[in-house]
Amino acid sequence: DLLCVLGGDGTLLSALDVAIPNDIPMLGVDLGRVGFLSEVEPDDIEEDFERLFAGEGFLEERMIMEIEGEDSGSMFALNEICIMRRGRSVGILSVELMVNGTLLDRISGDGLIVASATGSTAYSLSAGGPIVSPGLDCFVLTPVCPHTMSARPFVASANDKISVRVLGDASATQAVLDGRRTLELSEERSQITIVKGVRKARFVRLQERDYFGLLRKKLSQWTH
């Protein structure tokens, strides 16, 4: 009925490997540092679980992303899918970014982040991407250290198809899903297409969230 996860956001991301294939909602108890996805604070655990067992609360759904043509039961991400160098590869990585088959930009730098609204406060934020309200279904496209003055983050609809093609030798690049799982690219497969997942991540909430208050609180904590 419920997957209770003790830890931080990273632990919750790992728990999705159980929750998504089995369509189980999750309740996070925040034992980490930031805890954007968690619902229960350790000091409130007794009171909150009494409310849970009394039948209070509701489900909040979050969009996940998939790589087209890959196993959707394992190759999915809640926060972001990053295209970056792997191993000991150095130098500039150049990619073509296409939306629905139309070229949007050619980007040279350290890589590209394709994030969801949920992931907009994760790696994408550190790379200069916008903060997006988690109720929106969209893709946030954020270049990582682009070697140009024109590359800017871009927000696309979740109904779009986001294709990324590595220019040059793709054998030293990879797609990284939520920092947990990787898909190695190659000369034969230098392009991936990212789409909105069929399923959604579901989280148990015990009260309506003041997202912007939470944002201020969590991000100020992170800096200390």
Salt bridges, closest charged atoms under 4 A:
ASP17 OD2 - ARG180 NH1 2.96
ASP17 OD2 - ARG181 NH2 3.29
ASP23 OD1 - ARG202 NE 3.44
ASP30 OD2 - LYS218 NZ 3.33
GLU39 OE1 - ARG205 NH1 3.20
GLU39 OE1 - ARG209 NE 3.48
GLU41 OE2 - LYS218 NZ 3.52
ASP48 OD1 - ARG51 NH1 3.78
GLU56 OE1 - ARG51 NE 3.03
GLU60 OE1 - ARG62 NH2 3.47
GLU60 OE1 - ARG205 NE 2.72
GLU68 OE2 - LYS161 NZ 2.77
GLU70 OE2 - ARG189 NH1 2.37
GLU96 OE2 - ARG106 NE 2.79
GLU96 OE1 - ARG165 NH2 2.93
ASP110 OD1 - ARG85 NH2 3.20
ASP137 OD2 - LYS196 NZ 3.21
ASP137 OD2 - LYS200 NZ 3.49
GLU184 OE1 - ARG86 NH1 3.66
